[in-house]
Amino acid sequence: MSFFCVGRYQFVLQLKQDILQGRLPLTDELAAELFALSLQAELGDFDPRKHHEHYVSEFRFLPEQTPHLEKKVEQIHKTLV
């Protein structure tokens, strides 16, 4: 893994931590998009055989994560390829 890749990975981890701890305020729309992209990076493409109905709720991305947001994240994740 190159130095650039490690630095980029550390940046993403710091960004996720800042969001989760409420230090980086986000609109609901941006939060849903970033959360879906994070899932895409971690899980890959949506696969109904692997991703059960409430798979998004297994991940913590926001300090006050709601079922409504999780449903929106799932919908966005399904469109990412």
N, CA, C and O atoms as a MOPAC input file, in Angstrom:
PM7 MOZYME 1SCF
protein

 N      0.85400 1    -1.17500 1     0.00000 1
 C      0.00000 1     0.00000 1     0.00000 1
 C      0.89900 1     1.23800 1     0.00000 1
 O      1.82500 1     1.33500 1     0.80600 1
 N      0.63400 1     2.15600 1    -0.87900 1
 C      1.47700 1     3.34400 1    -0.99400 1
 C      1.18700 1     4.33700 1     0.12800 1
 O      0.15100 1     4.26800 1     0.79000 1
 N      2.11000 1     5.24800 1     0.32100 1
 C      1.95400 1     6.29300 1     1.33300 1
 C      0.69400 1     7.10900 1     1.06900 1
 O     -0.02300 1     7.46900 1     2.00300 1
 N      0.42000 1     7.40300 1    -0.21400 1
 C     -0.76700 1     8.17900 1    -0.57400 1
 C     -2.03900 1     7.43800 1    -0.17400 1
 O     -2.96600 1     8.04600 1     0.36100 1
 N     -2.09200 1     6.13800 1    -0.42400 1
 C     -3.27200 1     5.34500 1    -0.07100 1
 C     -3.47900 1     5.30100 1     1.43700 1
 O     -4.61000 1     5.41400 1     1.91100 1
 N     -2.40700 1     5.13900 1     2.18500 1
 C     -2.50100 1     5.12000 1     3.64500 1
 C     -2.99900 1     6.46500 1     4.14900 1
 O     -3.86200 1     6.51700 1     5.02500 1
 N     -2.46900 1     7.54300 1     3.61200 1
 C     -2.90600 1     8.88300 1     4.01700 1
 C     -4.36400 1     9.12600 1     3.70200 1
 O     -5.08700 1     9.71700 1     4.50500 1
 N     -4.80200 1     8.67700 1     2.54200 1
 C     -6.20500 1     8.84600 1     2.14600 1
 C     -7.10900 1     8.02800 1     3.06400 1
 O     -8.17000 1     8.49900 1     3.47200 1
 N     -6.69300 1     6.81300 1     3.38700 1
 C     -7.46300 1     5.95400 1     4.28200 1
 C     -7.57400 1     6.58700 1     5.67200 1
 O     -8.65000 1     6.58200 1     6.27100 1
 N     -6.47500 1     7.12600 1     6.18200 1
 C     -6.49500 1     7.78000 1     7.49100 1
 C     -7.39600 1     9.01100 1     7.47500 1
 O     -8.08100 1     9.29200 1     8.45800 1
 N     -7.39900 1     9.74100 1     6.36900 1
 C     -8.27400 1    10.90300 1     6.23400 1
 C     -9.73800 1    10.47900 1     6.31100 1
 O    -10.53500 1    11.11900 1     6.99700 1
 N    -10.09100 1     9.41000 1     5.61400 1
 C    -11.47300 1     8.91800 1     5.62900 1
 C    -11.85900 1     8.45600 1     7.02900 1
 O    -12.96700 1     8.73600 1     7.48700 1
 N    -10.96500 1     7.75600 1     7.71000 1
 C    -11.24700 1     7.33000 1     9.08500 1
 C    -11.47300 1     8.52600 1    10.00100 1
 O    -12.38700 1     8.50800 1    10.82600 1
 N    -10.65300 1     9.56500 1     9.86600 1
 C    -10.81200 1    10.76900 1    10.68400 1
 C    -12.12800 1    11.46700 1    10.36600 1
 O    -12.81900 1    11.94000 1    11.26800 1
 N    -12.47000 1    11.53100 1     9.10500 1
 C    -13.72600 1    12.14300 1     8.68200 1
 C    -14.92100 1    11.39800 1     9.27900 1
 O    -15.85000 1    12.02300 1     9.79000 1
 N    -14.90000 1    10.07100 1     9.21800 1
 C    -15.98300 1     9.26700 1     9.79300 1
 C    -16.08200 1     9.48600 1    11.30000 1
 O    -17.18100 1     9.58000 1    11.84600 1
 N    -14.94000 1     9.56600 1    11.96600 1
 C    -14.93800 1     9.78600 1    13.41000 1
 C    -15.49500 1    11.16700 1    13.74600 1
 O    -16.27700 1    11.30300 1    14.68700 1
 N    -15.11000 1    12.17600 1    13.00000 1
 C    -15.61700 1    13.53400 1    13.23200 1
 C    -17.12600 1    13.60300 1    13.03300 1
 O    -17.82000 1    14.28100 1    13.79000 1
 N    -17.63600 1    12.91000 1    12.02600 1
 C    -19.07900 1    12.88600 1    11.78400 1
 C    -19.78100 1    12.16500 1    12.92600 1
 O    -20.77000 1    12.66800 1    13.46100 1
 N    -19.28400 1    11.00100 1    13.30300 1
 C    -19.90700 1    10.20000 1    14.35400 1
 C    -19.92100 1    10.92700 1    15.69100 1
 O    -20.86000 1    10.77300 1    16.47300 1
 N    -18.89000 1    11.71500 1    15.95700 1
 C    -18.81400 1    12.44000 1    17.22400 1
 C    -19.48700 1    13.80700 1    17.16100 1
 O    -19.44200 1    14.56700 1    18.12800 1
 N    -20.11100 1    14.12300 1    16.02900 1
 C    -20.86300 1    15.36700 1    15.91100 1
 C    -20.02400 1    16.60900 1    15.70800 1
 O    -20.53300 1    17.72000 1    15.85000 1
 N    -18.75800 1    16.45400 1    15.38200 1
 C    -17.88700 1    17.61800 1    15.17500 1
 C    -18.01400 1    18.19700 1    13.77000 1
 O    -17.55100 1    19.30700 1    13.50700 1
 N    -18.63500 1    17.45200 1    12.87700 1
 C    -18.79800 1    17.90000 1    11.50100 1
 C    -20.28300 1    17.82300 1    11.15100 1
 O    -20.78400 1    16.75800 1    10.79200 1
 N    -20.98400 1    18.95100 1    11.25500 1
 C    -22.42600 1    18.92900 1    10.97500 1
 C    -22.70000 1    18.71000 1     9.48700 1
 O    -22.00100 1    19.24100 1     8.62400 1
 N    -23.73600 1    17.91400 1     9.21100 1
 C    -24.10500 1    17.58700 1     7.83700 1
 C    -25.60300 1    17.75800 1     7.63800 1
 O    -26.38300 1    17.59100 1     8.57500 1
 N    -25.99900 1    18.09000 1     6.42100 1
 C    -27.41700 1    18.04000 1     6.08700 1
 C    -27.81100 1    16.56800 1     6.00300 1
 O    -26.94900 1    15.70100 1     5.86100 1
 N    -29.09600 1    16.28800 1     6.08800 1
 C    -29.55500 1    14.90400 1     5.97700 1
 C    -29.18700 1    14.30100 1     4.62500 1
 O    -28.80900 1    13.13200 1     4.53700 1
 N    -29.30100 1    15.10700 1     3.57700 1
 C    -28.97900 1    14.62700 1     2.23100 1
 C    -27.50600 1    14.23100 1     2.11300 1
 O    -27.17800 1    13.15400 1     1.61700 1
 N    -26.62900 1    15.11700 1     2.57700 1
 C    -25.19300 1    14.83600 1     2.49000 1
 C    -24.81600 1    13.65700 1     3.37800 1
 O    -23.99400 1    12.82500 1     2.99300 1
 N    -25.41300 1    13.58100 1     4.56400 1
 C    -25.13500 1    12.46400 1     5.46300 1
 C    -25.51800 1    11.14100 1     4.80900 1
 O    -24.76300 1    10.17200 1     4.88700 1
 N    -26.67400 1    11.09300 1     4.16800 1
 C    -27.12800 1     9.86400 1     3.51300 1
 C    -26.18900 1     9.47800 1     2.37300 1
 O    -25.85700 1     8.30300 1     2.21600 1
 N    -25.76500 1    10.44400 1     1.58800 1
 C    -24.86600 1    10.15300 1     0.46900 1
 C    -23.50600 1     9.65800 1     0.95400 1
 O    -22.97100 1     8.68400 1     0.42500 1
 N    -22.94500 1    10.33500 1     1.96900 1
 C    -21.64100 1     9.91300 1     2.49000 1
 C    -21.71800 1     8.54000 1     3.14600 1
 O    -20.80800 1     7.72400 1     3.00200 1
 N    -22.80100 1     8.29100 1     3.86400 1
 C    -23.00300 1     7.00000 1     4.51700 1
 C    -23.08700 1     5.90000 1     3.45700 1
 O    -22.46900 1     4.84700 1     3.60900 1
 N    -23.84400 1     6.13800 1     2.39000 1
 C    -23.97600 1     5.14800 1     1.32100 1
 C    -22.63300 1     4.89100 1     0.64100 1
 O    -22.30400 1     3.74700 1     0.32600 1
 N    -21.86600 1     5.93900 1     0.41600 1
 C    -20.53700 1     5.77300 1    -0.18800 1
 C    -19.60700 1     4.98800 1     0.73600 1
 O    -18.79200 1     4.18500 1     0.28100 1
 N    -19.74100 1     5.23100 1     2.02500 1
 C    -18.94400 1     4.49100 1     3.00100 1
 C    -19.29500 1     3.00100 1     2.95300 1
 O    -18.41000 1     2.14600 1     3.00100 1
 N    -20.58900 1     2.69900 1     2.85900 1
 C    -21.01000 1     1.30200 1     2.73700 1
 C    -20.49600 1     0.68600 1     1.44100 1
 O    -20.05700 1    -0.46400 1     1.42000 1
 N    -20.55300 1     1.45300 1     0.37400 1
 C    -20.06400 1     0.96900 1    -0.92100 1
 C    -18.57900 1     0.60200 1    -0.81900 1
 O    -18.15000 1    -0.42800 1    -1.33900 1
 N    -17.81200 1     1.44500 1    -0.15200 1
 C    -16.38200 1     1.18300 1     0.00200 1
 C    -16.13400 1    -0.04300 1     0.87400 1
 O    -15.21100 1    -0.81700 1     0.61900 1
 N    -16.95700 1    -0.21700 1     1.89800 1
 C    -16.74500 1    -1.31500 1     2.83700 1
 C    -17.34700 1    -2.64200 1     2.36400 1
 O    -16.74700 1    -3.70100 1     2.54700 1
 N    -18.53900 1    -2.57700 1     1.75300 1
 C    -19.26600 1    -3.79400 1     1.39800 1
 C    -19.27400 1    -4.11800 1    -0.09100 1
 O    -19.56100 1    -5.24700 1    -0.48700 1
 N    -18.95800 1    -3.12400 1    -0.90800 1
 C    -19.06600 1    -3.31700 1    -2.34900 1
 C    -20.48100 1    -3.03400 1    -2.82400 1
 O    -21.27200 1    -2.40600 1    -2.12000 1
 N    -20.79100 1    -3.50300 1    -4.02500 1
 C    -22.12000 1    -3.28700 1    -4.59400 1
 C    -23.19600 1    -3.94000 1    -3.74100 1
 O    -22.95700 1    -4.95300 1    -3.08400 1
 N    -24.38200 1    -3.34500 1    -3.76000 1
 C    -25.52300 1    -3.93700 1    -3.06700 1
 C    -25.83300 1    -5.29500 1    -3.68400 1
 O    -25.88700 1    -5.44100 1    -4.90500 1
 N    -26.03300 1    -6.27800 1    -2.82600 1
 C    -26.37800 1    -7.62500 1    -3.27200 1
 C    -27.50600 1    -8.13400 1    -2.37900 1
 O    -27.28400 1    -8.38400 1    -1.19400 1
 N    -28.71100 1    -8.29200 1    -2.92700 1
 C    -29.84600 1    -8.71500 1    -2.10000 1
 C    -29.64000 1   -10.08400 1    -1.45100 1
 O    -30.30400 1   -10.40400 1    -0.46600 1
 N    -28.73400 1   -10.88800 1    -1.99000 1
 C    -28.44900 1   -12.19100 1    -1.37600 1
 C    -27.59800 1   -12.04400 1    -0.11700 1
 O    -27.65100 1   -12.89200 1     0.77400 1
 N    -26.81200 1   -10.96800 1    -0.04500 1
 C    -25.92600 1   -10.75300 1     1.11100 1
 C    -26.44700 1    -9.67700 1     2.05800 1
 O    -26.21900 1    -9.75100 1     3.26600 1
 N    -27.13500 1    -8.69100 1     1.52500 1
 C    -27.55000 1    -7.54400 1     2.33100 1
 C    -29.03100 1    -7.66500 1     2.68300 1
 O    -29.91200 1    -7.37000 1     1.87600 1
 N    -29.27000 1    -8.10600 1     3.90400 1
 C    -30.64200 1    -8.30400 1     4.37000 1
 C    -31.34100 1    -6.96600 1     4.58700 1
 O    -30.73800 1    -5.91000 1     4.40100 1
 N    -32.58900 1    -7.01200 1     4.97100 1
 C    -33.43100 1    -5.81400 1     5.03600 1
 C    -32.86500 1    -4.68600 1     5.89600 1
 O    -32.96800 1    -3.52000 1     5.51400 1
 N    -32.27900 1    -4.99800 1     7.02800 1
 C    -31.81200 1    -3.94600 1     7.94300 1
 C    -30.28600 1    -3.92000 1     8.07800 1
 O    -29.76300 1    -3.60000 1     9.14500 1
 N    -29.58200 1    -4.25100 1     7.01300 1
 C    -28.12000 1    -4.32200 1     7.08600 1
 C    -27.48600 1    -2.97300 1     7.40700 1
 O    -26.43000 1    -2.92100 1     8.03700 1
 N    -28.12000 1    -1.88000 1     6.98000 1
 C    -27.55200 1    -0.54400 1     7.20900 1
 C    -27.48600 1    -0.23500 1     8.70200 1
 O    -26.55500 1     0.43000 1     9.15600 1
 N    -28.46200 1    -0.71100 1     9.46500 1
 C    -28.49900 1    -0.39700 1    10.89900 1
 C    -27.35700 1    -1.04700 1    11.67500 1
 O    -27.13400 1    -0.71000 1    12.83800 1
 N    -26.63700 1    -1.96600 1    11.05200 1
 C    -25.48300 1    -2.58500 1    11.70900 1
 C    -24.27200 1    -1.65600 1    11.74100 1
 O    -23.28800 1    -1.93700 1    12.42500 1
 N    -24.34700 1    -0.55300 1    11.00300 1
 C    -23.23900 1     0.39300 1    10.91400 1
 C    -23.61500 1     1.70400 1    11.59200 1
 O    -24.74400 1     2.17600 1    11.45300 1
 N    -22.67000 1     2.29600 1    12.32800 1
 C    -22.87900 1     3.59800 1    12.96800 1
 C    -22.12700 1     4.63200 1    12.16900 1
 O    -20.91100 1     4.54800 1    11.99800 1
 N    -22.87600 1     5.62100 1    11.67500 1
 C    -22.27100 1     6.68900 1    10.89500 1
 C    -22.57500 1     8.05100 1    11.49400 1
 O    -21.77300 1     8.97900 1    11.38300 1
 N    -23.73500 1     8.16900 1    12.12800 1
 C    -24.15800 1     9.43700 1    12.73000 1
 C    -24.45700 1     9.23900 1    14.20500 1
 O    -24.84800 1     8.14800 1    14.61900 1
 N    -24.27400 1    10.29100 1    15.00700 1
 C    -24.56200 1    10.15700 1    16.43600 1
 C    -26.04100 1     9.87500 1    16.70300 1
 O    -26.37100 1     9.14600 1    17.63900 1
 N    -26.92500 1    10.44100 1    15.89600 1
 C    -28.36600 1    10.21900 1    16.05800 1
 C    -28.91600 1     9.66900 1    14.74300 1
 O    -29.57200 1    10.37700 1    13.97800 1
 N    -28.64000 1     8.42500 1    14.51000 1
 C    -29.00900 1     7.76200 1    13.26300 1
 C    -30.44500 1     7.25400 1    13.36100 1
 O    -30.79000 1     6.55300 1    14.31300 1
 N    -31.27000 1     7.59700 1    12.39800 1
 C    -32.68300 1     7.22000 1    12.43600 1
 C    -32.99000 1     6.12800 1    11.40600 1
 O    -32.26700 1     5.98200 1    10.42000 1
 N    -34.05300 1     5.36800 1    11.63300 1
 C    -34.47400 1     4.37600 1    10.63700 1
 C    -34.80000 1     5.02100 1     9.28200 1
 O    -34.55600 1     4.42100 1     8.23500 1
 N    -35.34400 1     6.22800 1     9.30500 1
 C    -35.65300 1     6.94000 1     8.05400 1
 C    -34.36500 1     7.18900 1     7.25900 1
 O    -34.32500 1     6.95300 1     6.05200 1
 N    -33.32800 1     7.66000 1     7.92800 1
 C    -32.04500 1     7.89700 1     7.25900 1
 C    -31.46800 1     6.58300 1     6.73800 1
 O    -30.95800 1     6.53000 1     5.61900 1
 N    -31.54600 1     5.53500 1     7.53500 1
 C    -31.00100 1     4.24400 1     7.12900 1
 C    -31.69000 1     3.72900 1     5.86900 1
 O    -31.03600 1     3.15200 1     5.00000 1
 N    -32.99500 1     3.92900 1     5.75900 1
 C    -33.72500 1     3.50700 1     4.56200 1
 C    -33.24700 1     4.29400 1     3.34200 1
 O    -33.08300 1     3.73600 1     2.25600 1
 N    -33.02600 1     5.59100 1     3.53400 1
 C    -32.53400 1     6.43500 1     2.44000 1
 C    -31.13100 1     5.98400 1     2.01400 1
 O    -30.82500 1     5.93500 1     0.82200 1
 N    -30.29300 1     5.65800 1     2.98600 1
 C    -28.93300 1     5.18000 1     2.70300 1
 C    -28.99100 1     3.88100 1     1.89800 1
 O    -28.24200 1     3.70400 1     0.93800 1
 N    -29.87500 1     2.98400 1     2.29300 1
 C    -30.02300 1     1.72300 1     1.56300 1
 C    -30.44200 1     1.98100 1     0.11600 1
 O    -29.92200 1     1.34900 1    -0.80300 1
 N    -31.37100 1     2.89800 1    -0.08600 1
 C    -31.82000 1     3.22600 1    -1.44500 1
 C    -30.66700 1     3.77500 1    -2.28700 1
 O    -30.52000 1     3.41600 1    -3.45500 1
 N    -29.85700 1     4.64100 1    -1.69100 1
 C    -28.71400 1     5.20500 1    -2.42400 1
 C    -27.68000 1     4.11900 1    -2.70600 1
 O    -27.14200 1     4.04100 1    -3.81100 1
 N    -27.40200 1     3.27700 1    -1.69900 1
 C    -26.40800 1     2.21300 1    -1.87400 1
 C    -26.79300 1     1.29800 1    -3.03600 1
 O    -25.92100 1     0.83700 1    -3.77300 1
 N    -28.07400 1     1.03500 1    -3.20500 1
 C    -28.53600 1     0.17000 1    -4.29400 1
 C    -28.21400 1     0.75100 1    -5.67000 1
 O    -28.10000 1     0.00600 1    -6.64300 1
 N    -28.06800 1     2.07000 1    -5.75900 1
 C    -27.81600 1     2.71200 1    -7.05600 1
 C    -26.33000 1     2.81900 1    -7.39000 1
 O    -25.97500 1     3.10400 1    -8.53400 1
 N    -25.47100 1     2.59700 1    -6.42100 1
 C    -24.02900 1     2.74900 1    -6.63600 1
 C    -23.45300 1     1.49000 1    -7.27300 1
 O    -23.68200 1     0.38100 1    -6.79200 1
 N    -22.71500 1     1.66900 1    -8.34200 1
 C    -22.07800 1     0.52100 1    -9.00500 1
 C    -20.68600 1     0.89700 1    -9.45900 1
 O    -19.98100 1     0.07100 1   -10.04000 1

